Amino acid sequence: MQVTIRCYGRWRVAIGERTVSLDLDEGATVGDALASLVDLDSAVTDGDGPVVLKEGTNVRHLDGRDTPLSDGDTVALGDPISE
């Protein structure tokens, strides 16, 4: 299945691209997609990790790593915004 990853802020720098298209196995999760890009072992659930949106929904705190992906999904990685 094809999944698009959009990268913003320091994640764009770390990954080296603004947009990455991944060909993943059926049943892949957000964690699988991130692991295939860079070593973000705990980034989905750490306070230091990126904001992770799947199809516009923040999945970082909703079992983010285990969130299933479907063909055509878009996952966005960005830096948290603080006041």
Summary of the structure (lengths in Angstrom):
residues: 83
radius of gyration: 11.5
end to end distance: 38.1
largest distance: 39.3
contacts: 234
relative contact order: 0.29
helix: 20%
strand: 29%
